[in-house]
Amino acid sequence: MKIAIPSNDGTRMAVHTGRALGFIVYQVFGQTAERLDYRAISEQNLAHTERCFLPDYKENHDCSFDICSRHTTEPVVMHDLIDDCDVLLSVGIGPNLGRTLSNSPIEMVYCQEEIADDAAREFALGTLPIFDFSRCILTEEDLKDTDLNLATA
C-alpha cells in the first residue's frame, strides 16, 4: 500500500492539501512505512487564490496560516501526482480537491499529526488518531452551519 502526505518542506504535514508544494510518498509494508520520494508540484502548476475564511455572520476568523494565502493547485494536477497511492493522509482538504479525490480510489484520511514521518509510521502501526472531518474551509458557500463547530473545534 502507498500513502501520500502533503508537505511544503518534505518534513512537516501541510495544513492545507490544496496549497501544499508537494507530497511525500511512503510504501507501507506490514507495520512499517518506508519513505519513497517527495513529489514536488511544478512552479507553473501553482496559482494564486483567495484566503481561507469562515463566514462573517459567525465572526470574522481569517485563516491565520501563511500557506493559505499563497497558492492553490488545480485538483487534477494534485491527483495525478498521487494517482498510484491508496491513501492520502491530510490535515485538511478543501471541496474542489475533495470532490476530485472522492471520485477516485484514493482514500482520504484526516489526522492532526505535525511530522509526516510520524504520521506514516503511526498509520502503518494502526495507532494514528483519525478525524472524521477536514479542517479546511475555503469559502462561505463550502461551509454549512453544521460544519462550523467541527471545523473550528
C-alpha positions as semicolon CSV with decimal commas, in nm:
position;residue;x (nm);y (nm);z (nm)
1;M;0,000;0,000;0,000
2;K;0,123;0,350;-0,083
3;I;0,030;0,656;0,118
4;A;0,078;1,023;0,029
5;I;0,118;1,310;0,273
6;P;0,101;1,675;0,159
7;S;0,407;1,873;0,264
8;N;0,567;2,208;0,191
9;D;0,913;2,120;0,316
10;G;0,943;1,742;0,288
11;T;0,920;1,704;0,666
12;R;0,600;1,853;0,810
13;M;0,243;1,784;0,701
14;A;0,091;2,076;0,511
15;V;-0,205;2,238;0,686
16;H;-0,400;2,262;0,360
17;T;-0,356;1,990;0,097
18;G;-0,467;2,204;-0,199
19;R;-0,197;2,458;-0,118
20;A;0,082;2,209;-0,048
21;L;0,401;2,234;-0,251
22;G;0,421;1,858;-0,292
23;F;0,362;1,512;-0,145
24;I;0,581;1,271;0,048
25;V;0,503;0,917;-0,068
26;Y;0,554;0,612;0,154
27;Q;0,528;0,240;0,094
28;V;0,362;0,055;0,382
29;F;0,488;-0,297;0,447
30;G;0,301;-0,463;0,733
31;Q;0,352;-0,227;1,025
32;T;0,634;-0,019;0,877
33;A;0,632;0,277;0,641
34;E;0,927;0,343;0,411
35;R;0,969;0,686;0,254
36;L;0,992;0,654;-0,124
37;D;1,012;1,011;-0,253
38;Y;0,895;1,371;-0,243
39;R;0,686;1,473;-0,543
40;A;0,701;1,849;-0,586
41;I;0,437;2,045;-0,772
42;S;0,598;2,240;-1,056
43;E;0,601;2,620;-1,040
44;Q;0,380;2,652;-1,350
45;N;0,109;2,449;-1,176
46;L;0,089;2,680;-0,874
47;A;-0,173;2,957;-0,895
48;H;-0,293;3,234;-0,665
49;T;-0,625;3,211;-0,484
50;E;-0,844;3,371;-0,216
51;R;-0,763;3,346;0,152
52;C;-0,940;3,088;0,364
53;F;-1,211;3,226;0,591
54;L;-1,514;3,150;0,800
55;P;-1,834;3,342;0,724
56;D;-1,860;3,689;0,876
57;Y;-2,201;3,613;1,023
58;K;-2,032;3,374;1,269
59;E;-1,743;3,617;1,339
60;N;-1,454;3,702;1,115
61;H;-1,197;3,423;1,154
62;D;-0,950;3,482;0,873
63;C;-0,726;3,182;0,837
64;S;-0,400;3,256;1,016
65;F;-0,186;3,004;0,827
66;D;0,060;3,172;0,587
67;I;0,035;2,888;0,338
68;C;-0,339;2,953;0,296
69;S;-0,276;3,295;0,144
70;R;-0,010;3,179;-0,104
71;H;-0,149;2,950;-0,373
72;T;-0,365;2,660;-0,469
73;T;-0,313;2,394;-0,732
74;E;-0,565;2,252;-0,976
75;P;-0,714;1,936;-0,821
76;V;-0,640;1,724;-1,128
77;V;-0,269;1,816;-1,107
78;M;-0,256;1,708;-0,743
79;H;-0,449;1,390;-0,814
80;D;-0,215;1,300;-1,100
81;L;0,087;1,330;-0,867
82;I;-0,053;1,070;-0,628
83;D;-0,274;0,856;-0,854
84;D;-0,064;0,548;-0,772
85;C;-0,133;0,591;-0,397
86;D;-0,404;0,416;-0,200
87;V;-0,438;0,663;0,089
88;L;-0,392;1,037;0,136
89;L;-0,321;1,142;0,496
90;S;-0,419;1,506;0,542
91;V;-0,498;1,773;0,798
92;G;-0,740;1,938;0,558
93;I;-0,877;1,908;0,207
94;G;-1,097;2,172;0,050
95;P;-1,409;2,093;-0,152
96;N;-1,255;2,108;-0,502
97;L;-0,975;1,861;-0,432
98;G;-1,208;1,663;-0,206
99;R;-1,457;1,615;-0,491
100;T;-1,179;1,511;-0,729
101;L;-1,037;1,258;-0,484
102;S;-1,378;1,124;-0,384
103;N;-1,423;1,020;-0,749
104;S;-1,100;0,821;-0,736
105;P;-0,994;0,509;-0,546
106;I;-0,769;0,719;-0,317
107;E;-0,897;0,707;0,042
108;M;-0,883;1,039;0,231
109;V;-0,781;1,007;0,596
110;Y;-0,775;1,313;0,823
111;C;-0,533;1,350;1,112
112;Q;-0,358;1,626;1,307
113;E;-0,001;1,490;1,317
114;E;0,266;1,753;1,258
115;I;0,560;1,544;1,133
116;A;0,494;1,342;0,816
117;D;0,726;1,052;0,907
118;D;0,544;1,017;1,242
119;A;0,206;1,015;1,070
120;A;0,318;0,748;0,822
121;R;0,468;0,533;1,098
122;E;0,157;0,565;1,319
123;F;-0,068;0,489;1,021
124;A;0,127;0,170;0,948
125;L;0,106;0,069;1,314
126;G;-0,267;0,145;1,327
127;T;-0,216;0,399;1,608
128;L;-0,273;0,723;1,415
129;P;-0,560;0,925;1,569
130;I;-0,807;0,976;1,283
131;F;-1,063;1,255;1,250
132;D;-1,387;1,229;1,053
133;F;-1,364;1,582;0,913
134;S;-1,133;1,812;0,721
135;R;-1,014;2,128;0,894
136;C;-1,016;2,322;0,563
137;I;-1,275;2,586;0,487
138;L;-1,233;2,772;0,163
139;T;-1,540;2,984;0,102
140;E;-1,869;3,065;0,267
141;E;-2,053;2,853;0,010
142;D;-1,844;2,547;0,108
143;L;-1,943;2,574;0,472
144;K;-2,269;2,455;0,623
145;D;-2,370;2,572;0,971
146;T;-2,341;2,216;1,096
147;D;-1,979;2,203;0,977
148;L;-1,874;2,518;1,161
149;N;-1,844;2,355;1,502
150;L;-1,642;2,063;1,365
151;A;-1,410;2,281;1,160
152;T;-1,331;2,518;1,446
153;A;-1,322;2,262;1,727
